[in-house]
Amino acid sequence: MTSYALRSANASPFARKVRIAAALAGLGDSLKLDNVVPGSDDDPINQQNPLGKLPVLLLEDGRTIYDSPVIVEYLDAVAGPGTLIPTETDARFDALRLQALGDGILDAAILIVYEGRYRPDQEPYEPWLAFQRGKIERGLAALAADLPSIDPVTVGTITVACALGYLDFRKQVDWRPKYPALVPWLDAFAEAVPAFEDTRPDT
Ligand SMILES: N[C@@H](CCC(=O)N[C@@H](CS)C(=O)NCC(=O)O)C(=O)O
C-alpha cells in the first residue's frame, strides 16, 4: 500500500482539513502524521516547502506537495476524481470557492494568533486585529446567509468546518451566538463526518 507522510501539527486547521479529506477519500490509513518541530533549525520543513508552512504531503518518490488545496486536489485524483471535489463544473466551482472562503477565514484567524505570538514584547495592534476580524465576520455572515449543503461532503464544507473548529479552539471570534445558524450546521457536519471529531486538536 502506498504511504504518505503529512508534515503536520496537532492544532493546525489546514492539516486537519487534509486529514479529514484523506479519511473521506479512504486514504486515512495511508497517511502517517509527522509533526513539525516548531522553531527548530533541524526540522526540514523549509526544504520541503520553501514557504516554511504546513501541511506538506511527502510522496514515496521524494516529491513534496503543498499547500492544503493542492494536497486535497492530489488526494482527489488518487481516490478518483469527484471524491472530494465535484467534477461537474458548477458544483466544482461552488466547492472550490467555498474552500477559498474557509481558507481565507483561517488565514485571518491565524494572523490574529500570530500578532500575539510573533510580537510578544508589544501590545497587539488593535486596528490590525479588527481588520482581520472583519474578514472572519463577513465570511461567517455569508455562510450563515446561505448554508452550504453537506450532501455530498466536499473540500468546501470540510474547510468551513475546520474554520469553525479553529475559531472554537482559539476564540478569535465568538461566532456561536452571533451566527446561530452555523451551530446546527457544524453539528450536522460532525455527525456526517466522524473524522472531524477524530481530528479535534487537544492542546
Ligand atoms: N495556504 C496554506 C496555509 C498554511 C498555513 O498557514 N499553515 C500554518 C500552520 S496552520 C503555518 O505553517 N504557519 C507558519 C508560517 O506562516 O510560517 C495551506 O492551505 O496549506
The ligand as an ORCA input file, in Angstrom:
! r2SCAN-3c Opt
* xyz 0 1
  N      -2.284     28.268      2.334
  C      -1.667     27.340      3.242
  C      -1.679     27.930      4.646
  C      -0.913     27.044      5.619
  C      -0.586     27.742      6.944
  O      -0.761     28.957      7.122
  N      -0.088     26.933      7.891
  C       0.336     27.460      9.163
  C       0.055     26.455     10.266
  S      -1.676     26.149     10.445
  C       1.846     27.637      9.122
  O       2.545     26.763      8.673
  N       2.334     28.776      9.615
  C       3.737     29.062      9.679
  C       4.122     30.238      8.860
  O       3.227     31.019      8.453
  O       5.314     30.409      8.637
  C      -2.400     25.994      3.184
  O      -3.591     25.986      2.829
  O      -1.788     24.950      3.427
*
